[in-house]
Amino acid sequence: MLTLEKVCAGYGRMRILHEIDLHLGEGEIVALVGANGAGKTTTLRTICGQLRPMSGRLIFNGTSVAGRRSDQLVRDGLVHVPEDRALFGTLTVEENLRMGAWTRPAGEIEARMREVFDLFPVLAERRNQIAQTFSGGQQQMLAIGRALMAAPKLLLLDEPSTGLSPKLTWHMLDAVRRIRDTGVSVLLVEQNARQALGIADRAYVLESGATVLEGTGRQLSEDSRVRKAYLGL
Ligand code: ATP
């Protein structure tokens, strides 16, 4: 579904990613873990078309997409949920969800909204509430719900647990697993390595802009370097 081969990217002339290799198969949750500043967010920005790779190959669904615009990628089924959630704060839940469906035929919207409400019932209860009055967890649910309205094949999630309690984090990551079970592939960036590795089919460790370890969630959870550096064990 997604392959990065020796991808380099950064800001201006400053290179942040140094030959990243990454593969994500259909129906997988792949986690990207690493310290602050390792380049996780930059990797997602590069995949979703916000940043143009300086070099390397970026393949989505068998097509080279390096340099393709974000809006085109959304139409192709690649949807990014940024860490700041980027909601329309003065719009209601329902209006935010409808905005997410801008690529979809009008006839699909109600059914998609019902699916989002099944996943996050609190959004149904508050469908007429203004987004900026929401708690952090509810805003995150709405951001993910809005992304699902675009019928993604691949969802890029940047730190969905930011600002959430451990209990809410489990709830959120369980929702990510249920999204995967509906056939959507997920690339999950998390600082919370323990929980991310707990739900990931496979994972990569990113250090200083390079992928340094790769394995199943379980393999990496048991790796002594990962345990020491990222799990505090
Ligand atoms: P965090 O968990 O802190 O978000 P991260 O692994 O996601 O970390 P990035 O946000 O990708 O890391 O940042 C990688 C490097 O790129 C950092 O040194 C950061 O200062 C730099 N950086 C991020 N955004 C920009 C930007 N817009 N312009 C210039 N440098 C940036």
Residues whose N, C-alpha, C, O or C-beta is under 5 A from the ligand:
A	BS01	ATP	Y11 I16 A35 N36 G37 A38 G39 K40 T41 T42
